[in-house]
């Protein structure tokens, strides 16, 4: 990742709800309803944050029937001693 992208990505993941979504998805893929329920978030707010994360290249979506399943981009996740890290090239962030 070019260094000029780092501030943009930090801005994206620095928002509380988006960080919560990333932490949830670090445990595995989930559909919108599962994410909404687990984070107790309004559907419109969740949709907005999912779009920002997707456009930043941090998550991806895959259609399964009528549902969209979201997951963290595999190339960005690294596990060290079983703990997930978000690998942004400029740094690694441990997900809890």
C-alpha positions, 0 to 999 in steps of 0.5 A, a space after each residue: 500500500 502506498 504511504 498516502 493510502 495509510 491516512 485514508 485507511 486509518 480514517 476508515 477504520 478509526 470510526 467506531 462502528 466500522 472498527 466494530 464491524 471489522 472486529 466482528 468479521 475477524 471471527 468469520 463471515 456474516 450476513 447483514 442481519 447477523 452483523 446488525 443483530 450482533 452490533 445492535 445497529 440500524 440497517 441504514 447505518 450499517 449499510 453506510 458503514 459496510 459500503 465505506 469498508 467495501 470501497 476501501 478494499 477492507 471487506 468483500 461481499 458475496 451473494 448467497 441466494 438472497 443474502 449478502 455475506 460479508 468478510 474481511 479481504 483474506 489478503 489483509 488478515 494474518 493470524 499470529 498464534 491464533 490471533 487475527 491481525 489486519 495487515 495494512 502493509 504500513 502496519 498490523 492491527 490486532 483484532 480483538 
